Amino acid sequence: MKYLTALTSILAFGTVAAFAPSGASRHASTQLYNKPAGHDVRSDGVAKEMDPEELKIQTALAEHQQNAPKLGFPTDVRTLVQYNHGFAVMSTISKSNPGFPGGSVVGFAPDELGRPIFIFSGMSSHTQDLLADPKCSLTIASKEFKGAADGRVNLMGEVTLLKQDEKEAAKAAYLAKHPGAFWVDFGDFNWFRMDEIVSVRFVGGFARAGSVTPEEYAEAKPDPVSAFGPAIASHMNDDHMSSTIAMVAHAIPGLEVSEAVITSVDSLGMYVKCTRTPRASDQPQQFKIRLPFPRKIEDRKDVKNVIVEMTRAAAASAAPEPAAAAAATED
């Protein structure tokens, strides 16, 4: 398995992600903004030491993220493809404009091995492209995709027509993803599938990118909790963001964030997009962190129980010690 991990900045916010996949190469420290570790640089070019407390926070965050359990790239990729909204960008080798790629937004559904299934009109340009040359790529964004901090997968392979005896199973899989697809019975539409996947590339957000082999992809199974993870994330973001902020502070002491938006939930934890203003800075920055569960989750009820446990633990750690509270009351 081949992984690539790098600290990456974004736009004027200097945003980086502070996590790496299990087994990936890691950096000794993780910065929350685009400056060299250990010092800041003034506009006059004179270096000054980074605030010791800020450096301490960054170091604690880096250590926490390196040890946070994650699904692993093959499962992440397979999960994203499975629970995507069912649309992606297909790039084909253009028949009408030789030497140029052709791009189309297409509907798809994965089969049990994660191979994308399509049904295309014979009149579509991408259909004509595939019949002339089956090589193409499919770029699939996560269901919650809003920008470069969110996940996407690129599958490269060859897309070919299905045999007659494969069409009913393909139709069932497609209708499960697209129940309103009345065109599946049109006589001039044809069933296709990416049978030969030759490359699988994955970007999970800033500083989290790499690839898995086609064999690893075919063997991986979608994470079951991720199927209902968006509903949990939406509920927490709408009604309990203060609890998520407290959980972040409890997991990484000293890391105080003003906003914590859960972007995905799986059986091992959550990804949270945080906003904070570092010490000695007036510029807010965003970054995504991994917030692990204390144990592996098996079902929806267990997710609720674990989040309640984490919320209570965070509240307890934030409460003043009894002696300090008593002294404060006396004063």
C-alpha positions as CSV (number, residue, x, y, z in Angstrom):
1,M,0.0,0.0,0.0
2,K,1.4,3.4,-1.0
3,Y,0.7,6.5,1.1
4,L,1.7,10.1,0.9
5,T,1.3,12.4,3.8
6,A,2.3,16.1,3.8
7,L,1.5,19.2,5.8
8,T,-0.5,21.4,3.4
9,S,-1.5,25.1,3.6
10,I,-4.7,26.6,2.1
11,L,-5.4,30.1,0.9
12,A,-5.0,32.9,3.4
13,F,-6.0,30.9,6.4
14,G,-2.8,28.8,6.3
15,T,-5.0,25.8,7.1
16,V,-3.5,22.3,7.6
17,A,-4.9,19.0,8.6
18,A,-3.3,17.5,11.6
19,F,-3.5,13.8,11.1
20,A,-2.0,11.0,9.1
21,P,-3.3,7.5,8.2
22,S,-2.1,4.5,10.2
23,G,1.1,3.3,8.6
24,A,1.9,6.5,6.8
25,S,5.0,8.5,7.1
26,R,4.7,11.2,9.7
27,H,6.2,14.5,10.5
28,A,7.7,15.2,13.9
29,S,5.4,18.2,14.5
30,T,2.1,19.4,13.2
31,Q,1.5,23.1,12.6
32,L,-1.9,24.8,12.7
33,Y,-0.8,27.4,10.3
34,N,1.7,27.9,7.5
35,K,4.8,28.8,9.5
36,P,8.0,26.8,10.3
37,A,7.7,24.9,13.6
38,G,9.3,26.7,16.6
39,H,9.3,30.3,15.3
40,D,7.3,32.9,13.6
41,V,8.5,35.3,10.9
42,R,7.8,39.0,11.0
43,S,7.3,41.0,7.9
44,D,10.7,42.6,8.4
45,G,12.3,39.1,8.1
46,V,13.4,38.9,11.7
47,A,12.5,35.6,13.3
48,K,11.0,35.4,16.7
49,E,10.4,32.4,18.9
50,M,6.9,30.9,18.8
51,D,4.9,31.3,22.0
52,P,5.9,28.3,24.2
53,E,2.3,27.5,25.1
54,E,1.3,27.6,21.4
55,L,4.1,25.2,20.6
56,K,3.0,22.9,23.4
57,I,-0.5,22.9,22.0
58,Q,0.7,22.0,18.5
59,T,2.9,19.2,19.8
60,A,0.1,17.7,21.9
61,L,-2.2,17.9,18.8
62,A,0.3,16.2,16.6
63,E,0.9,13.4,19.1
64,H,-2.9,12.9,19.6
65,Q,-3.6,12.7,15.9
66,Q,-0.7,10.2,15.2
67,N,-2.2,7.9,17.8
68,A,-5.9,8.3,16.9
69,P,-7.4,5.1,15.4
70,K,-8.6,5.4,11.8
71,L,-10.3,3.1,9.4
72,G,-7.3,2.8,7.0
73,F,-7.2,3.9,3.4
74,P,-8.8,0.9,1.7
75,T,-11.8,1.0,4.0
76,D,-12.0,4.8,3.8
77,V,-12.0,4.6,0.0
78,R,-14.5,1.8,-0.3
79,T,-16.8,3.6,2.3
80,L,-16.7,6.9,0.4
81,V,-17.7,5.2,-2.9
82,Q,-20.5,3.2,-1.2
83,Y,-22.2,6.1,0.5
84,N,-21.6,8.8,-2.0
85,H,-24.8,10.4,-3.4
86,G,-24.5,8.4,-6.6
87,F,-23.0,11.0,-8.9
88,A,-19.5,11.6,-10.1
89,V,-17.4,13.2,-12.8
90,M,-16.3,10.7,-15.6
91,S,-13.4,11.7,-17.8
92,T,-13.3,9.9,-21.1
93,I,-11.0,10.0,-24.1
94,S,-12.9,12.2,-26.5
95,K,-13.9,10.7,-29.8
96,S,-15.1,14.0,-31.3
97,N,-12.1,16.0,-30.1
98,P,-9.1,13.7,-30.4
99,G,-6.3,14.3,-27.9
100,F,-8.6,16.0,-25.4
101,P,-10.4,14.5,-22.3
102,G,-14.2,14.7,-22.2
103,G,-15.8,15.3,-18.8
104,S,-19.4,14.4,-17.8
105,V,-21.4,14.3,-14.6
106,V,-22.8,10.8,-14.5
107,G,-24.9,8.6,-12.2
108,F,-23.5,5.4,-10.9
109,A,-23.9,2.7,-8.3
110,P,-21.2,0.4,-6.8
111,D,-21.7,-3.4,-7.0
112,E,-20.6,-5.7,-4.2
113,L,-16.9,-5.4,-5.2
114,G,-17.1,-1.6,-5.4
115,R,-17.1,-1.6,-9.2
116,P,-19.2,1.4,-10.5
117,I,-22.2,0.5,-12.6
118,F,-23.7,2.9,-15.2
119,I,-26.6,3.1,-17.6
120,F,-26.0,5.5,-20.5
121,S,-28.0,6.7,-23.4
122,G,-26.6,5.6,-26.8
123,M,-26.6,9.3,-27.8
124,S,-24.4,10.5,-25.0
125,S,-21.0,11.7,-25.9
126,H,-19.4,9.7,-23.1
127,T,-21.1,6.6,-24.4
128,Q,-19.6,7.1,-27.8
129,D,-16.2,7.8,-26.2
130,L,-16.3,4.6,-24.2
131,L,-17.3,2.5,-27.2
132,A,-14.3,3.8,-29.1
133,D,-11.9,3.6,-26.1
134,P,-13.0,2.1,-22.8
135,K,-10.2,3.8,-20.7
136,C,-11.6,6.5,-18.4
137,S,-11.5,7.8,-14.8
138,L,-14.2,8.5,-12.3
139,T,-13.8,11.2,-9.7
140,I,-16.1,10.6,-6.7
141,A,-16.6,13.2,-3.9
142,S,-17.8,12.4,-0.4
143,K,-21.4,13.0,0.3
144,E,-20.6,15.8,2.6
145,F,-18.1,17.4,0.2
146,K,-17.9,21.2,0.5
147,G,-14.2,21.9,-0.3
148,A,-10.6,20.8,-0.4
149,A,-10.7,19.6,3.3
150,D,-13.2,16.9,2.3
151,G,-12.6,13.4,0.8
152,R,-12.6,12.4,-2.8
153,V,-11.6,9.3,-4.8
154,N,-10.4,8.8,-8.3
155,L,-10.8,5.4,-10.0
156,M,-9.0,4.7,-13.3
157,G,-10.0,1.8,-15.4
158,E,-11.8,0.4,-18.4
159,V,-15.6,0.6,-18.7
160,T,-17.3,-2.0,-20.9
161,L,-20.8,-3.1,-21.8
162,L,-22.4,-5.7,-19.5
163,K,-23.4,-9.1,-20.7
164,Q,-27.1,-9.9,-20.9
165,D,-27.1,-12.2,-17.9
166,E,-25.5,-9.4,-15.7
167,K,-28.1,-6.7,-16.4
168,E,-30.8,-7.7,-13.8
169,A,-28.3,-7.6,-11.0
170,A,-26.9,-4.3,-12.2
171,K,-30.4,-2.9,-12.5
172,A,-31.2,-3.9,-8.9
173,A,-28.0,-2.3,-7.6
174,Y,-28.6,0.9,-9.6
175,L,-32.2,1.3,-8.4
176,A,-31.1,0.8,-4.8
177,K,-29.0,3.9,-5.2
178,H,-31.3,5.8,-7.6
179,P,-34.9,4.6,-6.9
180,G,-36.4,7.1,-9.3
181,A,-34.3,6.1,-12.3
182,F,-37.2,5.3,-14.7
183,W,-34.8,5.3,-17.6
184,V,-33.3,1.9,-16.7
185,D,-36.0,0.3,-18.9
186,F,-35.5,2.5,-21.9
187,G,-34.5,0.5,-24.9
188,D,-31.8,2.9,-26.2
189,F,-30.0,2.9,-22.8
190,N,-27.0,0.5,-22.2
191,W,-25.5,-1.0,-19.1
192,F,-21.8,-0.5,-18.4
193,R,-19.4,-1.3,-15.6
194,M,-15.8,-0.4,-14.7
195,D,-14.6,-4.0,-14.7
196,E,-10.9,-3.4,-14.7
197,I,-9.8,-0.9,-12.1
198,V,-6.1,-0.1,-12.6
199,S,-5.6,2.8,-10.2
200,V,-7.3,4.0,-7.0
201,R,-6.2,7.5,-5.7
202,F,-7.6,9.0,-2.5
203,V,-7.5,12.4,-0.9
204,G,-9.1,12.5,2.6
205,G,-8.5,16.2,3.1
206,F,-5.4,18.3,3.7
207,A,-2.3,16.3,4.5
208,R,-4.0,13.0,3.9
209,A,-3.6,11.6,0.5
210,G,-2.4,8.5,-1.2
211,S,-3.4,5.4,-3.1
212,V,-4.5,1.8,-2.6
213,T,-4.1,-1.1,-4.9
214,P,-7.0,-2.4,-6.9
215,E,-6.8,-5.6,-4.9
216,E,-7.0,-3.8,-1.6
217,Y,-10.0,-1.8,-2.9
218,A,-11.8,-5.0,-4.0
219,E,-11.2,-6.7,-0.7
220,A,-12.3,-3.8,1.5
221,K,-15.8,-3.6,3.0
222,P,-17.7,-0.3,3.6
223,D,-17.8,0.8,7.2
224,P,-21.4,0.1,8.4
225,V,-21.6,3.1,10.8
226,S,-20.7,5.5,8.0
227,A,-24.1,4.7,6.4
228,F,-25.9,6.7,9.1
229,G,-23.0,8.9,10.1
230,P,-24.2,12.0,8.2
231,A,-27.5,12.0,10.2
232,I,-25.5,11.9,13.5
233,A,-23.2,14.6,12.4
234,S,-26.1,16.8,11.3
235,H,-27.8,16.4,14.6
236,M,-24.7,17.2,16.6
237,N,-23.8,20.2,14.5
238,D,-27.3,21.7,14.7
239,D,-28.1,21.0,18.3
240,H,-24.9,20.1,20.3
241,M,-21.9,21.9,18.9
242,S,-20.9,23.1,22.3
243,S,-20.6,19.4,23.3
244,T,-18.3,18.8,20.3
245,I,-16.2,21.8,21.3
246,A,-15.9,20.4,24.8
247,M,-14.9,17.0,23.5
248,V,-12.1,18.5,21.4
249,A,-10.8,20.5,24.4
250,H,-10.9,17.3,26.6
251,A,-9.1,15.2,24.0
252,I,-6.3,17.8,23.4
253,P,-5.8,19.9,26.5
254,G,-5.2,23.6,25.7
255,L,-6.8,23.4,22.2
256,E,-9.6,25.9,22.5
257,V,-11.7,26.1,19.4
258,S,-14.6,28.5,18.6
259,E,-16.3,26.1,16.2
260,A,-16.3,22.3,15.8
261,V,-18.2,20.9,12.9
262,I,-18.4,17.1,12.6
263,T,-17.9,16.2,8.9
264,S,-18.1,12.4,9.2
265,V,-18.7,9.6,11.7
266,D,-17.5,6.0,11.4
267,S,-17.1,3.0,13.7
268,L,-13.8,4.3,15.2
269,G,-14.5,8.0,15.6
270,M,-15.3,11.3,14.0
271,Y,-13.6,13.9,11.8
272,V,-14.2,17.4,13.1
273,K,-13.4,20.7,11.2
274,C,-12.3,23.1,13.9
275,T,-11.9,26.9,13.9
276,R,-9.5,28.6,16.2
277,T,-7.3,31.7,16.5
278,P,-3.8,30.8,17.6
279,R,-2.1,32.5,20.5
280,A,-0.4,35.8,19.4
281,S,-2.4,35.9,16.2
282,D,-5.6,37.7,15.2
283,Q,-6.3,35.4,12.1
284,P,-8.8,32.5,12.6
285,Q,-7.7,29.3,11.0
286,Q,-9.5,26.1,10.1
287,F,-8.2,22.5,10.3
288,K,-9.7,19.0,10.5
289,I,-8.9,16.6,13.3
290,R,-9.6,13.0,14.2
291,L,-11.7,12.6,17.4
292,P,-11.6,8.9,18.2
293,F,-14.2,6.9,20.1
294,P,-13.1,5.1,23.3
295,R,-14.2,1.8,21.7
296,K,-15.3,0.5,18.3
297,I,-19.0,1.2,17.5
298,E,-21.3,-1.6,16.3
299,D,-24.6,0.1,15.7
300,R,-26.6,3.4,15.9
301,K,-27.6,3.1,19.5
302,D,-24.0,2.5,20.5
303,V,-22.9,5.7,18.8
304,K,-25.4,7.7,20.9
305,N,-24.1,6.0,24.1
306,V,-20.5,6.6,23.3
307,I,-21.1,10.3,22.4
308,V,-23.0,10.8,25.7
309,E,-20.0,9.2,27.5
310,M,-17.6,11.5,25.8
311,T,-19.7,14.5,26.5
312,R,-20.0,13.7,30.2
313,A,-16.2,13.0,30.4
314,A,-15.5,16.4,28.8
315,A,-17.9,18.2,31.1
316,A,-16.4,16.5,34.2
317,S,-12.8,17.5,33.1
318,A,-13.9,21.1,32.6
319,A,-15.6,21.3,36.0
320,P,-13.5,22.9,38.8
321,E,-12.0,20.7,41.4
322,P,-14.2,20.5,44.6
323,A,-11.6,22.2,46.7
324,A,-11.1,25.0,44.2
325,A,-14.8,25.4,43.8
326,A,-15.3,25.6,47.6
327,A,-12.5,28.2,47.9
328,A,-14.1,30.2,45.1
329,T,-17.4,30.1,46.8
330,E,-15.9,31.3,50.1
331,D,-14.1,34.1,48.4
